[in-house]
């Protein structure tokens, strides 16, 4: 049980170069002891979460334009930005990423990633918090796995929202109670505009009593829908969390143009919740059949075989530092960046940041009968995840679809 009251503050500039360019990362580290009354009891005793990344393989050293997807060399930030039409910087916004264990090399890895792909300097606040358990012993399989999750999450939020501040909130275990305490701290104490969770676990009958963790004015909470195909997981099933599913994205060239239509990823988590009632925003949209909360809400690239590049120096040093990876953890982080970009626009328009996010996302998709009347989503109509198939409009594999970000972000920026 970690109960250190010591607060350590350190500021430093780290630079690493994989291509000769300088890529500074401003790091502020501050340990926090959470008061007992702010602790969250989440799930049955011993309930643990699983990170939702998937590693495909080691990648070649960073280079210029990547060749076609079929060579399996991984997508760069510029290719993903072009594929979805993403624009903006996220300036003035904070994305809180909650990952158990964290990574001892995250500052250096982020600097190397940024330098390799021409990204601007990053601002990263590392916030270890106290918890009930400690399962992050250095070098353990748990620590290495969560370390890779941390690299993927931080690097790809920075890739798509490069001027946003990233608060990396790190509990000392992956037990739900410690993770939920960290999420509560990120949303209710740090008041981050966006809180992302690249993890989840089995649903449990009392989960609705943990939903208050994800209710904070001015904050959108997002979670991976899962990487095991059909079926629902928590916290994605919370009606206050934007659940993000996965797609397979096939690009034809370095510019990021589609070679084939984006399709459902076969391992994207999705389906009706066992315990959460259908929320009003899904009833109003007209999702048929289910009387329970349906996930996912939206989708993004996740298939590791059409994956992105991630720099992590601890995952398997004998095989290199650069990896091709995916999973709905990637999808959730990319959507976290999109929400930050929308909130940047809202700040410029003197509007409050989005709260929850569901009402905006579903209203902009219009309704089941008039789905996507504004053309803001890429409707995913092919593929399946086991028990469910992608279809026109909402489905249990990709939700409302993936973003046509060049149109969706400006609409989120003015939505009221």
C-alpha positions as CSV (number, residue, x, y, z in Angstrom):
1,X,0.0,0.0,0.0
2,X,1.6,3.3,-1.1
3,X,0.9,6.1,1.3
4,X,3.9,8.5,0.7
5,X,3.0,12.1,1.5
6,X,6.1,13.3,-0.2
7,X,5.5,15.7,-3.0
8,X,8.3,15.8,-5.5
9,X,8.5,18.6,-8.0
10,X,11.0,18.6,-10.8
11,X,11.1,20.6,-14.0
12,X,13.5,19.7,-16.7
13,X,14.0,19.9,-20.5
14,X,14.8,16.6,-22.2
15,X,15.9,16.4,-25.8
16,X,16.5,13.4,-28.0
17,X,16.9,13.3,-31.7
18,X,16.2,10.5,-34.2
19,X,16.6,12.8,-37.2
20,X,18.8,15.6,-36.1
21,X,16.0,18.0,-35.2
22,X,15.5,19.1,-31.6
23,X,12.3,18.0,-29.8
24,X,12.1,19.3,-26.3
25,X,9.7,17.8,-23.7
26,X,8.9,20.0,-20.7
27,X,8.2,17.6,-17.8
28,X,6.8,18.4,-14.5
29,X,6.5,15.6,-12.0
30,X,4.5,15.9,-8.8
31,X,3.5,13.0,-6.6
32,X,0.0,13.3,-4.9
33,X,-1.4,11.5,-1.9
34,X,-5.2,11.3,-2.4
35,X,-7.2,11.8,0.9
36,X,-9.0,8.8,2.1
37,X,-12.4,10.4,1.6
38,X,-11.7,10.9,-2.1
39,X,-10.8,7.3,-2.8
40,X,-13.1,5.3,-5.1
41,X,-14.2,1.7,-4.4
42,X,-14.6,0.4,-7.9
43,X,-15.9,-3.1,-8.8
44,X,-15.8,-6.3,-6.8
45,X,-12.7,-6.9,-4.6
46,X,-9.7,-7.5,-6.7
47,X,-11.3,-6.4,-10.0
48,X,-8.6,-5.4,-12.4
49,X,-8.4,-3.6,-15.8
50,X,-6.5,-4.7,-18.9
51,X,-4.7,-2.2,-21.2
52,X,-6.2,-2.3,-24.7
53,X,-3.2,-1.9,-27.0
54,X,-2.1,-4.5,-29.5
55,X,1.5,-4.7,-30.8
56,X,1.8,-6.0,-34.4
57,X,5.6,-6.1,-34.8
58,X,8.8,-4.1,-34.5
59,X,9.1,-1.3,-37.2
60,X,12.0,-0.2,-39.3
61,X,13.9,2.9,-38.2
62,X,12.1,6.2,-38.7
63,X,12.3,7.5,-42.3
64,X,10.5,9.8,-44.6
65,X,7.2,9.0,-46.3
66,X,6.0,5.5,-45.5
67,X,5.1,3.1,-48.4
68,X,1.8,1.5,-48.9
69,X,0.0,-0.2,-45.9
70,X,0.6,-3.7,-47.3
71,X,4.3,-3.5,-46.4
72,X,3.2,-3.2,-42.7
73,X,5.5,-0.3,-41.9
74,X,3.1,1.6,-39.7
75,X,1.3,4.9,-40.1
76,X,2.9,8.2,-39.2
77,X,1.1,11.1,-37.5
78,X,0.9,13.0,-40.8
79,X,-0.8,10.1,-42.5
80,X,-3.4,9.7,-39.8
81,X,-4.0,13.5,-39.8
82,X,-4.5,13.4,-43.6
83,X,-6.7,10.3,-43.5
84,X,-9.2,11.9,-41.1
85,X,-8.9,15.5,-42.1
86,X,-7.7,16.6,-38.6
87,X,-6.7,20.2,-38.0
88,X,-5.9,22.3,-35.0
89,X,-3.3,22.2,-32.3
90,X,-5.3,21.8,-29.0
91,X,-3.6,24.9,-27.5
92,X,-5.0,25.9,-24.1
93,X,-6.5,22.4,-23.6
94,X,-5.5,19.7,-21.2
95,X,-5.9,16.0,-21.9
96,X,-5.5,13.7,-18.8
97,X,-4.4,10.2,-19.5
98,X,-4.9,7.6,-16.8
99,X,-2.5,4.7,-17.0
100,X,-1.4,2.3,-14.3
101,X,2.4,2.1,-13.6
102,X,3.3,4.7,-16.3
103,X,6.7,4.5,-17.9
104,X,10.1,5.5,-16.6
105,X,11.2,6.4,-20.1
106,X,8.1,8.3,-21.3
107,X,9.8,11.7,-21.5
108,X,12.7,10.4,-23.5
109,X,10.5,8.2,-25.7
110,X,8.1,11.1,-26.4
111,X,11.0,13.4,-27.3
112,X,12.3,10.8,-29.7
113,X,8.9,10.2,-31.3
114,X,8.3,14.0,-31.7
115,X,11.8,14.5,-33.2
116,X,11.3,11.6,-35.7
117,X,8.0,12.9,-37.0
118,X,8.5,16.6,-36.9
119,X,6.2,17.4,-34.0
120,X,6.5,20.5,-31.8
121,X,7.7,20.4,-28.2
122,X,5.4,18.7,-25.8
123,X,4.3,19.7,-22.3
124,X,3.8,16.6,-20.1
125,X,2.8,16.6,-16.4
126,X,3.5,13.3,-14.8
127,X,1.4,12.8,-11.7
128,X,1.9,9.6,-9.7
129,X,-0.9,9.2,-7.1
130,X,-1.2,7.0,-4.1
131,X,-3.3,3.9,-4.1
132,X,-4.5,0.8,-2.2
133,X,-2.2,-1.6,-4.1
134,X,1.2,-1.7,-5.7
135,X,1.6,-3.9,-8.7
136,X,4.1,-1.9,-10.8
137,X,7.5,-3.4,-9.8
138,X,10.1,-2.2,-12.3
139,X,10.8,-4.8,-15.0
140,X,7.7,-6.8,-14.2
141,X,5.5,-7.9,-17.1
142,X,2.7,-5.7,-15.7
143,X,5.0,-2.6,-15.7
144,X,6.4,-3.3,-19.2
145,X,2.9,-3.7,-20.6
146,X,1.5,-0.6,-19.0
147,X,4.6,1.2,-20.0
148,X,3.9,0.5,-23.7
149,X,0.3,1.6,-23.2
150,X,1.6,4.8,-21.7
151,X,3.9,5.4,-24.7
152,X,1.1,4.8,-27.2
153,X,-1.3,7.0,-25.4
154,X,0.9,10.0,-24.7
155,X,2.6,10.0,-28.2
156,X,-0.7,9.8,-30.1
157,X,-2.5,12.5,-28.1
158,X,0.5,14.7,-28.8
159,X,0.6,13.7,-32.5
160,X,-3.0,14.9,-33.1
161,X,-3.2,17.8,-30.6
162,X,0.4,18.8,-30.3
163,X,-0.1,22.0,-28.3
164,X,-2.4,20.5,-25.7
165,X,-1.0,19.9,-22.2
166,X,-0.9,16.2,-21.3
167,X,-1.5,15.3,-17.6
168,X,-0.3,11.7,-17.2
169,X,-2.0,10.5,-14.0
170,X,-0.4,7.3,-12.7
171,X,-1.9,5.0,-10.0
172,X,0.4,2.3,-8.6
173,X,-1.8,-0.6,-9.8
174,X,-4.3,-1.6,-12.4
175,X,-7.0,-2.5,-9.8
176,X,-10.3,-0.7,-10.6
177,X,-10.2,1.1,-7.2
178,X,-6.9,2.7,-7.9
179,X,-7.6,3.5,-11.6
180,X,-11.0,5.0,-10.7
181,X,-9.5,7.1,-8.0
182,X,-7.0,8.4,-10.5
183,X,-9.8,9.2,-13.0
184,X,-11.8,11.0,-10.3
185,X,-8.7,13.1,-9.5
186,X,-8.2,13.9,-13.2
187,X,-11.7,15.1,-13.7
188,X,-12.7,16.5,-10.4
189,X,-9.5,17.9,-9.0
190,X,-7.4,18.7,-12.1
191,X,-10.5,19.6,-14.1
192,X,-9.0,18.4,-17.4
193,X,-11.2,19.1,-20.4
194,X,-10.6,15.5,-21.6
195,X,-9.9,12.3,-19.6
196,X,-9.0,9.2,-21.5
197,X,-8.9,5.6,-20.4
198,X,-7.2,3.0,-22.7
199,X,-8.3,0.1,-20.5
200,X,-11.3,-1.8,-19.2
201,X,-12.5,-5.0,-17.7
202,X,-15.6,-7.2,-17.3
203,X,-18.9,-5.5,-16.3
204,X,-20.2,-6.0,-12.8
205,X,-23.7,-5.8,-11.4
206,X,-22.9,-2.7,-9.2
207,X,-21.1,-0.7,-11.9
208,X,-23.7,2.0,-12.0
209,X,-22.6,3.0,-8.5
210,X,-19.2,3.9,-10.0
211,X,-20.6,6.1,-12.7
212,X,-20.4,9.3,-10.6
213,X,-16.6,9.1,-11.2
214,X,-17.3,10.2,-14.8
215,X,-19.6,13.1,-14.1
216,X,-17.7,16.4,-14.0
217,X,-18.8,19.7,-15.7
218,X,-16.6,20.7,-18.5
219,X,-15.0,17.3,-18.9
220,X,-15.4,14.5,-21.5
221,X,-14.4,11.0,-20.4
222,X,-13.5,8.5,-23.1
223,X,-12.7,4.8,-22.9
224,X,-11.6,1.9,-25.2
225,X,-14.5,-0.4,-26.0
226,X,-12.3,-3.5,-25.9
227,X,-10.1,-5.7,-28.1
228,X,-11.8,-9.0,-27.9
229,X,-14.7,-8.7,-30.3
230,X,-18.4,-8.6,-29.4
231,X,-19.2,-8.0,-25.8
232,X,-19.3,-5.0,-23.5
233,X,-16.8,-3.8,-20.9
234,X,-16.6,-1.2,-18.2
235,X,-16.0,1.7,-17.9
236,X,-16.9,2.0,-21.6
237,X,-20.5,1.0,-20.8
238,X,-21.0,3.9,-18.4
239,X,-23.5,6.3,-19.9
240,X,-21.2,9.2,-19.0
241,X,-18.2,7.8,-20.9
242,X,-17.7,8.0,-24.7
243,X,-16.9,4.5,-25.8
244,X,-14.6,4.2,-28.7
245,X,-14.5,1.2,-31.0
246,X,-12.0,0.3,-33.8
247,X,-11.7,0.1,-37.5
248,X,-9.2,-1.1,-40.1
249,X,-7.8,1.8,-42.1
250,X,-6.1,1.1,-45.5
251,X,-4.1,3.9,-46.9
252,X,-2.6,4.0,-50.4
253,X,0.3,6.4,-50.1
254,X,2.3,8.7,-47.9
255,X,-0.3,11.5,-48.2
256,X,-2.8,9.4,-46.3
257,X,-5.5,8.8,-48.9
258,X,-7.8,5.8,-48.6
259,X,-6.9,2.8,-50.7
260,X,-10.1,0.9,-49.7
261,X,-13.1,2.0,-47.6
262,X,-12.5,2.0,-43.9
263,X,-14.0,-1.1,-42.4
264,X,-14.9,-2.5,-39.0
265,X,-12.0,-4.1,-37.0
266,X,-13.0,-7.7,-36.2
267,X,-11.7,-7.3,-32.6
268,X,-13.5,-4.1,-31.8
269,X,-15.5,-4.4,-28.6
270,X,-19.2,-3.7,-28.8
271,X,-22.7,-4.7,-27.8
272,X,-25.3,-4.0,-25.2
273,X,-24.5,-3.5,-21.5
274,X,-25.7,-6.1,-19.1
275,X,-26.5,-3.6,-16.4
276,X,-26.6,0.0,-17.6
277,X,-30.0,1.4,-18.8
278,X,-30.2,2.9,-22.3
279,X,-29.4,6.6,-21.9
280,X,-31.6,9.4,-23.2
281,X,-29.2,10.4,-26.0
282,X,-29.4,6.8,-27.5
283,X,-33.1,6.7,-27.1
284,X,-33.5,10.1,-28.8
285,X,-31.3,8.9,-31.7
286,X,-33.4,5.8,-32.2
287,X,-31.0,2.9,-31.6
288,X,-33.4,0.0,-32.0
289,X,-33.8,-3.2,-30.0
290,X,-31.6,-2.9,-27.0
291,X,-33.1,-1.6,-23.7
292,X,-29.6,-1.2,-22.3
293,X,-26.7,1.1,-23.0
294,X,-25.1,0.3,-26.3
295,X,-21.4,0.6,-27.1
296,X,-19.3,1.8,-28.8
297,X,-20.4,5.4,-29.5
298,X,-17.8,6.2,-32.2
299,X,-14.8,4.6,-33.8
300,X,-11.3,5.2,-35.1
301,X,-8.4,3.2,-36.6
302,X,-7.4,0.3,-34.3
303,X,-6.4,-2.7,-36.3
304,X,-2.7,-3.4,-35.4
305,X,-2.1,-4.8,-38.9
306,X,-2.9,-1.4,-40.3
307,X,-1.4,0.2,-37.2
308,X,0.5,3.3,-36.2
309,X,4.1,3.8,-35.1
310,X,4.9,4.0,-31.4
311,X,8.3,4.7,-29.8
312,X,9.0,2.7,-26.7
313,X,12.5,1.9,-25.5
314,X,11.5,-0.6,-22.8
315,X,9.0,-3.0,-24.4
316,X,11.7,-5.3,-26.0
317,X,15.0,-3.5,-26.3
318,X,16.6,-6.4,-28.2
319,X,14.1,-5.9,-31.0
320,X,14.4,-2.1,-31.2
321,X,12.5,1.0,-30.0
322,X,9.9,1.6,-32.8
323,X,6.8,-0.6,-33.0
324,X,3.6,-0.9,-35.1
325,X,0.6,-1.1,-32.8
326,X,-3.1,-0.5,-32.5
327,X,-6.1,-1.5,-30.4
328,X,-9.0,0.5,-29.2
329,X,-6.6,2.2,-26.8
330,X,-5.3,4.0,-29.9
331,X,-8.8,4.8,-31.0
332,X,-9.7,6.3,-27.6
333,X,-6.6,8.5,-27.5
334,X,-7.2,9.8,-31.0
335,X,-10.8,10.7,-30.1
336,X,-9.4,12.4,-26.9
337,X,-7.3,14.6,-29.1
338,X,-10.3,15.4,-31.4
339,X,-12.3,16.5,-28.4
340,X,-9.4,18.7,-27.3
341,X,-9.3,20.3,-30.8
342,X,-13.1,20.9,-30.6
343,X,-12.7,22.5,-27.2
344,X,-9.9,24.7,-28.6
345,X,-12.5,26.0,-31.1
346,X,-15.1,26.4,-28.4
347,X,-12.7,28.5,-26.3
348,X,-12.1,30.8,-29.3
349,X,-15.9,31.1,-29.7
350,X,-16.2,31.9,-26.0
351,X,-18.2,28.7,-25.3
352,X,-17.7,26.4,-22.4
353,X,-15.9,23.1,-23.1
354,X,-18.0,20.1,-23.9
355,X,-19.4,18.2,-20.9
356,X,-19.9,14.5,-21.4
357,X,-19.9,14.8,-25.2
358,X,-22.7,12.3,-26.0
359,X,-25.4,14.8,-26.6
360,X,-23.2,16.7,-29.2
361,X,-22.0,13.5,-30.9
362,X,-25.5,12.0,-31.3
363,X,-27.3,15.2,-32.2
364,X,-24.7,15.9,-34.9
365,X,-25.4,12.4,-36.3
366,X,-29.1,13.5,-36.3
367,X,-31.1,10.3,-35.9
368,X,-31.5,6.7,-37.0
369,X,-33.8,7.7,-39.9
370,X,-31.8,10.7,-41.0
371,X,-28.4,9.4,-40.0
372,X,-25.5,11.6,-40.9
373,X,-27.6,14.2,-42.6
374,X,-24.7,16.7,-42.1
375,X,-22.0,14.4,-43.4
376,X,-19.8,14.5,-40.3
377,X,-19.2,10.8,-39.9
378,X,-17.7,8.1,-42.1
379,X,-20.3,5.4,-42.0
380,X,-18.7,2.0,-41.6
381,X,-20.9,-0.6,-43.3
382,X,-18.6,-3.6,-43.8
383,X,-17.1,-6.0,-41.3
384,X,-18.0,-7.6,-38.0
385,X,-16.7,-8.3,-34.5
386,X,-18.1,-11.8,-33.9
387,X,-21.8,-11.5,-33.0
388,X,-22.4,-8.1,-34.6
389,X,-21.9,-6.7,-38.1
390,X,-21.3,-3.2,-39.2
391,X,-24.3,-1.6,-40.9
392,X,-25.7,1.7,-42.1
393,X,-26.0,4.1,-39.2
394,X,-25.3,3.0,-35.7
395,X,-24.0,-0.5,-35.1
396,X,-22.4,-2.5,-32.2
397,X,-19.0,-2.6,-33.9
398,X,-18.2,1.1,-34.8
399,X,-21.0,3.0,-33.2
400,X,-21.9,6.2,-35.2
401,X,-18.8,5.7,-37.3
402,X,-15.4,7.3,-37.6
403,X,-14.9,11.1,-37.8
404,X,-14.7,13.2,-40.9
405,X,-12.8,15.5,-38.6
406,X,-12.4,18.4,-40.9
407,X,-16.2,18.8,-40.7
408,X,-17.0,17.3,-37.3
409,X,-14.5,19.4,-35.2
410,X,-15.8,22.8,-36.4
411,X,-19.4,21.6,-35.7
412,X,-18.5,20.4,-32.2
413,X,-16.8,23.7,-31.7
414,X,-20.0,25.6,-32.0
415,X,-22.5,23.0,-30.8
416,X,-24.8,24.3,-28.0
